[in-house]
Amino acid sequence: MDLYVNAEVSEDENGVSQVVLRSPRRASARISLHGGQVRSWKTEKGEQLLFTSSKANLKPPAAVRGGIPICFPQFGEQVSTEQHGFVRNRMWVIDRNPAPLHSIDSSTGIASIDLVYISTDDDLRFWPHRFELRLRVILNVDGSLTLISRVRNVDCKPFSFAFAYHTYFSIGDIRRISQLKVHLNDSEVRVEGLETLDYLDNMLHRERFTEQEDAITFESEVDRVYVSTPDTVGIVDHEEKRTFVIKKEGLPDVVVWNPWDKKSKAIPDFGNNEYEFMLCVDAAAIENPITLKPGEEWTGRVELSVTSSLKH
Ligand SMILES: O=P(O)(O)OC[C@H]1O[C@@H](O)[C@H](O)[C@@H](O)[C@@H]1O
């Protein structure tokens, strides 16, 4: 399809359109119109960087367990009846006339696609506001992935919302203990950049705490919203010898989630031991909802990249 440079549109096994982006060096990303969800992101060597559960239900309308579901207009279950909002369960369309962020550029070799979800009358039952939600996914020449979301208020009254890129990173083995033994029980997977910050603990009705550790490591269930975070956060994975770098704009919060063993068993579309190989770290806006007046637009951007690191 020549409308999209370095992008191919096809159908998945359930007849849902999907877009595959390829960089000149053969990194790739696959985006489904079901939920506007990035389903896969691979390096030029074909390594998968995002986790998808082997038990994921790929049939619409259920949200798929893995990749990068978009949480909007809520995170959690405060407003509508659908946890994390309803757009992750809806069918999006390709936006053929995207507003000029700057369009697909064949000369630089980047590949991109624009999707849009326009709220329907039926959606007013879940959230009584009319909106347009646009998503641009860019696969850059170096294989990094940029996601730019724009929410426009097309209603006649203001509304407020939360937003998250619910990103399931693929991880080597979260249970493995570091041989470095800087601290007792130091796991090989660490999240850096959130030290000394406040977080809301989802396991304790969003009670507020202050992070005391030098870096976040894992030895049990974690479900937290770190607030007012820096624009760059890292996930160091010694087992896989790689570091994910998350750079964000317009998204002050970061969710860190791993269900660990007990909770995993209670999630139907998730394998009992799959928690060992995933970690959700979401660029998000949750603590202070974003308010838009009629006609206003908000933009939230995240860039995901991966670098190799030496094994200790
Ligand atoms: O099962 P869902 O709706 O995709 O949610 C999974 C998890 O998503 C996380 O981001 C939340 O912090 C958790 O509380 C939640 O359990």
The ligand as an SDF file (V2000), in Angstrom:
LIG
                    3D

 16 16  0  0  0  0  0  0  0  0999 V2000
   -5.8640   -6.8950   33.7370 O   0  0  0  0  0  0  0  0  0  0  0  0
   -5.7250   -5.4710   33.2820 P   0  0  0  0  0  0  0  0  0  0  0  0
   -7.0340   -4.7360   33.3000 O   0  0  0  0  0  0  0  0  0  0  0  0
   -5.0560   -5.3540   31.9410 O   0  0  0  0  0  0  0  0  0  0  0  0
   -4.8070   -4.7660   34.3230 O   0  0  0  0  0  0  0  0  0  0  0  0
   -3.5810   -5.2860   34.6600 C   0  0  0  0  0  0  0  0  0  0  0  0
   -2.8700   -4.4400   35.6800 C   0  0  0  0  0  0  0  0  0  0  0  0
   -2.4900   -3.2350   35.0690 O   0  0  0  0  0  0  0  0  0  0  0  0
   -1.6390   -2.4810   35.8860 C   0  0  0  0  0  0  0  0  0  0  0  0
   -1.1300   -1.4020   35.1970 O   0  0  0  0  0  0  0  0  0  0  0  0
   -2.3770   -2.0440   37.1010 C   0  0  0  0  0  0  0  0  0  0  0  0
   -1.5680   -1.2330   37.9020 O   0  0  0  0  0  0  0  0  0  0  0  0
   -2.8370   -3.2860   37.8320 C   0  0  0  0  0  0  0  0  0  0  0  0
   -3.5780   -2.9070   38.9680 O   0  0  0  0  0  0  0  0  0  0  0  0
   -3.6610   -4.1590   36.9300 C   0  0  0  0  0  0  0  0  0  0  0  0
   -3.9720   -5.3610   37.5930 O   0  0  0  0  0  0  0  0  0  0  0  0
  1  2  2  0
  2  3  1  0
  2  4  1  0
  2  5  1  0
  5  6  1  0
  6  7  1  0
  7  8  1  0
  7 15  1  0
  8  9  1  0
  9 10  1  0
  9 11  1  0
 11 12  1  0
 11 13  1  0
 13 14  1  0
 13 15  1  0
 15 16  1  0
M  END
$$$$
